[in-house]
Amino acid sequence: MSISPQRPFMITATLFLVLTGCVSLFWRDHLLQIPLAPITVATVHLFVLGVLTMLLIGYAYHFLPLWTHRPIPWPRAIPWVNFSLTVGVLTLFLGVGTQLHRWFLLVASAGVGFGLGFFLLQAGFALIRCRSHHPLLPLIRLAMLALTGVFLLGATFLGEYAHGFLPYDRLAMLGTHLTWGLFGWAGLFILAIRWHLLTNQGEVIWATGGAFLTLVGVPVALFFYPDTPYGLWLALAPGIGAFIWMNKGEPFFSGRWGGNFLALASLGVLLAWPRHAHELWRFLFGVLYLPGWSLSMLFKYFYIENPSPLEKSHEKCHLLSVAFLVGAVVSGWPVALFLGGILLIGSALFYLWAQQRVL
């Protein structure tokens, strides 16, 4: 794996993972509040933007030239993308989580806006101008379109938070934001990496079609059929099927990095997504899907490309952190959240150590 340009994103993501663990230690009495406390919303975005998206952008800079057969345009701007996102995520966390000052939100808007916007511009140019017929390209294009939608909806929510104005159905927009971000952007890109590294079989077109139906169907169900869960479940079914199809060959109790979390998260999403769902199910889905499956898979792919004797210890530490976080959600016990936070910090340090050994 090339040190540049992926390496800075890996290091930044590791530091944000440490910060996420520290939040679990010092704000553990507030993170599990229902309705969601501002610190909870800020911590979710700290993880999704600072850890998950940072790692995925690093992987995108690494793999897009291989998939498109074209170099990334304007490569000298990549460090500025990393810097801009770092400043944006930190100020977003401070602005939303601590509610110190709205100026933080303005800086966050500029930082995240430039970082994600310029990355999308680079990826868009590479994907539009490529002449490659790589089978993953439809899936990657769909993931980038989903990220664009998440970017625009996120800007709308940030404007609402700063100015208190939202012209449309907030819950429907929130559900669309989550679906496009967690499934459309993060989920599809992670599965694309998995396909590239592990399976390399011609099944992607079916998964792309199923994911597309879900990404279109969920907003339709939320905006036009908000009072019944059946339309939403029908919209989610093709996407869940696509995920399971792309993840086939991963044993339910996989010996490596908990691939079984995807099956549990897929079941949990049916209970978490409806408008009137209890917040407990949303917390549980978030833990199973984000650190449980998404981050575990990215760690796994790192070790596939960079074998290290640290992998087994890192895997045990990370999966144990997920187990304590799940226990904290189910029981509401702050001590479990504290232990989960310590182990999450340990997982980040293992990852940083492995980077230093192999890169």
C-alpha positions as CSV (number, residue, x, y, z in Angstrom):
1,M,0.0,0.0,0.0
2,S,1.3,3.4,-1.0
3,I,2.3,5.7,1.8
4,S,1.0,8.7,-0.1
5,P,-1.7,9.9,-0.5
6,Q,-3.5,7.4,1.7
7,R,-1.2,7.6,4.7
8,P,-2.3,11.1,6.1
9,F,-5.9,10.0,6.0
10,M,-5.1,6.9,8.0
11,I,-3.2,8.8,10.6
12,T,-5.9,11.4,10.9
13,A,-8.7,8.8,11.2
14,T,-6.7,7.0,13.9
15,L,-6.5,10.2,16.0
16,F,-10.2,10.9,15.5
17,L,-10.9,7.3,16.7
18,V,-8.8,8.1,19.9
19,L,-10.9,11.2,20.4
20,T,-14.1,9.3,19.9
21,G,-13.0,6.9,22.6
22,C,-12.1,9.8,24.9
23,V,-15.6,11.2,24.5
24,S,-17.0,7.9,25.6
25,L,-14.9,8.2,28.8
26,F,-15.7,11.7,29.8
27,W,-19.3,12.2,28.5
28,R,-20.6,8.7,29.1
29,D,-23.5,9.9,31.2
30,H,-24.8,12.0,28.3
31,L,-24.2,9.8,25.2
32,L,-27.1,7.4,25.8
33,Q,-29.7,10.0,26.6
34,I,-33.1,9.8,24.8
35,P,-33.9,12.0,22.9
36,L,-30.4,12.4,21.5
37,A,-28.2,14.9,23.3
38,P,-26.1,17.3,21.3
39,I,-22.9,15.5,22.4
40,T,-24.3,12.3,20.9
41,V,-25.1,13.8,17.5
42,A,-21.6,15.4,17.5
43,T,-19.9,12.1,18.5
44,V,-21.7,10.2,15.7
45,H,-20.5,12.8,13.1
46,L,-17.0,12.7,14.7
47,F,-16.9,9.0,14.0
48,V,-18.6,9.0,10.6
49,L,-16.7,11.9,9.2
50,G,-13.5,11.9,11.1
51,V,-12.9,8.1,11.2
52,L,-15.0,6.3,8.6
53,T,-15.1,8.9,5.8
54,M,-11.5,9.8,6.3
55,L,-10.4,6.2,5.9
56,L,-12.7,5.8,2.8
57,I,-11.3,8.9,1.1
58,G,-7.8,7.5,1.7
59,Y,-8.9,4.2,0.1
60,A,-10.5,6.1,-2.7
61,Y,-7.2,7.9,-3.5
62,H,-5.5,4.5,-3.4
63,F,-8.0,2.5,-5.5
64,L,-9.6,5.0,-8.0
65,P,-6.5,5.1,-10.3
66,L,-6.6,1.3,-10.4
67,W,-10.3,1.2,-11.2
68,T,-10.4,4.0,-13.7
69,H,-6.9,3.6,-15.2
70,R,-6.5,7.4,-14.8
71,P,-4.5,9.4,-12.2
72,I,-6.3,11.4,-9.6
73,P,-6.6,15.0,-11.0
74,W,-4.9,17.8,-9.0
75,P,-3.0,15.5,-6.7
76,R,-1.2,18.4,-5.0
77,A,-4.5,19.5,-3.4
78,I,-4.9,16.1,-1.6
79,P,-3.1,17.3,1.6
80,W,-5.4,20.4,1.7
81,V,-8.4,18.0,1.5
82,N,-7.1,16.2,4.5
83,F,-6.3,19.4,6.4
84,S,-9.7,21.0,5.5
85,L,-11.6,17.9,6.6
86,T,-9.7,17.7,9.9
87,V,-10.4,21.3,10.8
88,G,-14.0,21.0,9.7
89,V,-14.7,17.8,11.7
90,L,-13.1,19.3,14.8
91,T,-15.1,22.5,14.6
92,L,-18.3,20.6,13.8
93,F,-17.8,18.5,17.0
94,L,-17.2,21.6,19.1
95,G,-20.0,23.6,17.5
96,V,-22.7,20.9,17.8
97,G,-21.4,19.0,20.9
98,T,-20.4,21.8,23.2
99,Q,-22.6,24.5,21.7
100,L,-19.8,27.0,22.4
101,H,-20.4,29.4,19.5
102,R,-22.0,29.4,16.1
103,W,-18.7,30.6,14.6
104,F,-17.6,27.0,15.0
105,L,-20.3,26.0,12.6
106,L,-19.2,28.5,10.0
107,V,-15.7,27.1,10.1
108,A,-17.1,23.6,10.0
109,S,-19.2,24.4,7.0
110,A,-16.1,25.8,5.2
111,G,-13.8,23.0,6.2
112,V,-16.1,20.0,5.5
113,G,-17.5,21.8,2.5
114,F,-14.1,22.3,0.8
115,G,-12.8,18.9,1.8
116,L,-15.7,16.8,0.7
117,G,-16.5,19.1,-2.2
118,F,-13.0,19.0,-3.7
119,F,-12.7,15.2,-3.2
120,L,-16.0,14.8,-5.0
121,L,-14.7,17.0,-7.8
122,Q,-11.6,14.9,-8.1
123,A,-13.5,11.6,-8.0
124,G,-16.1,12.9,-10.5
125,F,-13.5,14.0,-13.0
126,A,-11.7,10.6,-12.7
127,L,-14.9,8.6,-13.1
128,I,-16.4,10.7,-15.9
129,R,-13.2,10.8,-18.0
130,C,-12.2,7.2,-17.5
131,R,-12.3,4.8,-20.4
132,S,-12.0,1.7,-18.2
133,H,-14.7,-1.0,-18.2
134,H,-13.9,-2.2,-14.7
135,P,-17.0,-4.0,-13.3
136,L,-16.8,-2.0,-10.0
137,L,-17.3,1.4,-11.7
138,P,-21.2,1.4,-11.6
139,L,-21.0,0.7,-7.9
140,I,-18.4,3.4,-7.3
141,R,-20.4,6.0,-9.3
142,L,-23.5,5.2,-7.2
143,A,-21.5,5.5,-4.0
144,M,-20.2,8.9,-5.1
145,L,-23.7,10.1,-6.0
146,A,-24.9,9.1,-2.6
147,L,-22.0,11.0,-1.0
148,T,-23.0,14.1,-3.0
149,G,-26.6,13.7,-1.7
150,V,-25.3,13.3,1.9
151,F,-23.1,16.4,1.4
152,L,-26.1,18.6,0.3
153,L,-28.4,17.3,3.0
154,G,-25.7,17.8,5.6
155,A,-25.3,21.4,4.5
156,T,-29.1,21.8,4.8
157,F,-29.1,20.4,8.4
158,L,-26.2,22.6,9.3
159,G,-28.1,25.6,8.1
160,E,-31.1,24.5,10.1
161,Y,-28.9,24.1,13.2
162,A,-27.5,27.5,12.8
163,H,-30.6,29.4,11.8
164,G,-33.5,27.3,12.9
165,F,-35.2,26.9,9.5
166,L,-35.9,23.8,7.5
167,P,-38.6,24.0,4.8
168,Y,-39.3,20.2,4.5
169,D,-40.1,17.2,6.6
170,R,-37.2,16.9,9.0
171,L,-37.6,13.3,9.9
172,A,-37.8,12.2,6.2
173,M,-34.8,14.2,5.4
174,L,-32.9,12.7,8.3
175,G,-33.8,9.2,7.2
176,T,-32.7,9.9,3.7
177,H,-29.4,11.4,5.0
178,L,-28.7,8.3,7.1
179,T,-29.6,5.9,4.2
180,W,-27.5,7.7,1.6
181,G,-24.6,8.1,4.0
182,L,-24.4,4.8,5.8
183,F,-25.6,2.5,3.0
184,G,-25.0,4.5,-0.2
185,W,-21.6,6.0,0.5
186,A,-19.9,4.0,3.3
187,G,-21.5,0.6,2.7
188,L,-21.1,0.5,-1.0
189,F,-17.6,1.7,-1.0
190,I,-16.6,-0.8,1.7
191,L,-18.2,-3.6,-0.4
192,A,-16.4,-2.4,-3.5
193,I,-13.1,-2.7,-1.6
194,R,-14.1,-6.2,-0.4
195,W,-14.9,-7.2,-4.0
196,H,-11.5,-5.9,-5.2
197,L,-9.5,-7.6,-2.5
198,L,-11.4,-10.9,-1.8
199,T,-13.9,-12.1,-4.4
200,N,-13.2,-10.5,-7.8
201,Q,-16.3,-12.1,-9.3
202,G,-18.8,-10.7,-11.8
203,E,-21.8,-10.2,-9.5
204,V,-21.6,-6.4,-8.9
205,I,-24.3,-5.3,-11.3
206,W,-27.0,-7.1,-9.3
207,A,-25.8,-5.5,-6.1
208,T,-25.7,-2.1,-7.7
209,G,-29.2,-2.5,-8.9
210,G,-30.5,-3.5,-5.5
211,A,-28.6,-0.6,-3.8
212,F,-30.0,1.8,-6.3
213,L,-33.6,0.7,-5.6
214,T,-33.1,1.2,-1.9
215,L,-31.4,4.6,-2.2
216,V,-34.4,5.8,-4.3
217,G,-37.1,3.9,-2.5
218,V,-36.3,5.0,1.0
219,P,-36.8,8.8,0.4
220,V,-40.1,7.9,-1.5
221,A,-41.3,5.9,1.4
222,L,-40.3,8.5,4.0
223,F,-41.8,11.5,2.2
224,F,-45.0,10.0,0.8
225,Y,-45.8,7.0,3.1
226,P,-44.5,8.2,6.5
227,D,-47.2,6.6,8.6
228,T,-46.6,2.9,7.8
229,P,-43.3,0.9,8.0
230,Y,-44.2,-1.5,5.2
231,G,-43.2,0.8,2.4
232,L,-40.0,1.5,4.1
233,W,-39.2,-2.2,4.7
234,L,-40.0,-2.9,1.0
235,A,-37.6,-0.1,0.0
236,L,-34.9,-1.5,2.3
237,A,-35.2,-5.1,1.1
238,P,-33.2,-4.8,-2.2
239,G,-30.4,-2.9,-0.5
240,I,-30.1,-5.4,2.3
241,G,-30.2,-8.2,-0.2
242,A,-27.4,-6.5,-2.2
243,F,-25.3,-6.2,0.9
244,I,-25.7,-9.9,1.8
245,W,-25.0,-10.8,-1.8
246,M,-21.8,-8.8,-2.0
247,N,-20.8,-10.2,1.4
248,K,-21.4,-13.8,0.6
249,G,-18.6,-16.2,1.5
250,E,-18.2,-14.4,4.8
251,P,-19.1,-16.9,7.5
252,F,-21.7,-15.7,9.9
253,F,-19.2,-16.3,12.7
254,S,-16.2,-15.3,10.7
255,G,-12.8,-16.1,12.2
256,R,-11.7,-12.6,11.2
257,W,-13.0,-9.2,12.2
258,G,-16.6,-10.1,12.8
259,G,-18.2,-10.1,9.4
260,N,-21.3,-11.4,11.1
261,F,-22.0,-7.9,12.3
262,L,-23.4,-7.1,8.9
263,A,-26.2,-9.8,9.3
264,L,-27.0,-8.4,12.8
265,A,-27.0,-4.8,11.5
266,S,-29.2,-5.8,8.6
267,L,-31.8,-7.2,11.0
268,G,-31.5,-4.2,13.3
269,V,-32.1,-1.7,10.5
270,L,-35.6,-3.1,10.0
271,L,-36.4,-2.1,13.6
272,A,-34.3,1.1,13.6
273,W,-35.5,2.9,10.5
274,P,-39.3,3.4,10.9
275,R,-40.3,6.8,12.0
276,H,-41.7,5.7,15.3
277,A,-38.9,3.3,16.2
278,H,-37.5,3.4,19.7
279,E,-34.1,5.1,20.0
280,L,-32.7,2.0,21.5
281,W,-32.8,0.2,18.2
282,R,-31.1,3.1,16.5
283,F,-28.3,3.1,19.0
284,L,-27.9,-0.6,18.6
285,F,-27.9,-0.5,14.8
286,G,-25.4,2.3,14.9
287,V,-22.9,0.4,17.1
288,L,-23.3,-2.8,15.1
289,Y,-23.0,-1.1,11.7
290,L,-20.4,1.6,12.3
291,P,-17.6,0.3,14.6
292,G,-19.0,-3.3,14.4
293,W,-19.0,-3.9,10.7
294,S,-17.8,-0.9,8.8
295,L,-14.6,-0.1,10.8
296,S,-13.9,-3.8,11.4
297,M,-13.9,-4.5,7.6
298,L,-11.6,-1.5,6.9
299,F,-9.2,-2.8,9.5
300,K,-9.4,-6.3,8.0
301,Y,-8.7,-4.9,4.5
302,F,-5.6,-3.1,5.8
303,Y,-4.2,-6.3,7.2
304,I,-5.0,-8.2,4.0
305,E,-2.7,-5.8,2.1
306,N,-0.3,-5.4,5.0
307,P,0.1,-8.6,7.0
308,S,1.2,-7.9,10.6
309,P,1.6,-10.0,13.7
310,L,-0.4,-7.4,15.5
311,E,-3.6,-8.3,13.7
312,K,-4.9,-11.0,16.1
313,S,-4.4,-8.7,19.2
314,H,-6.0,-5.8,17.4
315,E,-9.0,-7.8,16.3
316,K,-9.7,-9.1,19.8
317,C,-9.3,-5.6,21.3
318,H,-11.6,-4.0,18.7
319,L,-14.4,-6.7,18.8
320,L,-14.3,-6.5,22.6
321,S,-14.8,-2.8,22.4
322,V,-17.9,-3.3,20.2
323,A,-19.2,-5.9,22.6
324,F,-19.0,-3.4,25.5
325,L,-20.6,-0.7,23.4
326,V,-23.5,-3.0,22.6
327,G,-23.8,-3.9,26.3
328,A,-23.9,-0.2,27.1
329,V,-26.7,0.4,24.7
330,V,-28.8,-2.5,25.9
331,S,-28.2,-2.0,29.6
332,G,-27.7,1.8,29.8
333,W,-24.7,1.1,32.1
334,P,-22.2,3.9,31.9
335,V,-19.4,1.6,33.1
336,A,-19.8,-0.5,30.0
337,L,-19.5,2.6,27.8
338,F,-16.4,3.6,29.8
339,L,-14.8,0.2,29.1
340,G,-15.9,0.3,25.5
341,G,-14.2,3.7,25.1
342,I,-10.9,2.5,26.7
343,L,-10.9,-0.5,24.3
344,L,-11.7,1.7,21.3
345,I,-8.7,3.8,22.2
346,G,-6.7,0.6,22.4
347,S,-7.9,-0.4,19.0
348,A,-6.8,2.9,17.5
349,L,-3.4,2.6,19.1
350,F,-3.0,-1.0,17.7
351,Y,-3.9,0.4,14.2
352,L,-1.4,3.3,14.6
353,W,1.3,0.8,15.7
354,A,0.5,-1.5,12.8
355,Q,0.8,1.4,10.4
356,Q,4.3,2.3,11.7
357,R,5.4,-1.3,11.4
358,V,4.3,-2.0,7.8
359,L,4.3,1.3,6.0
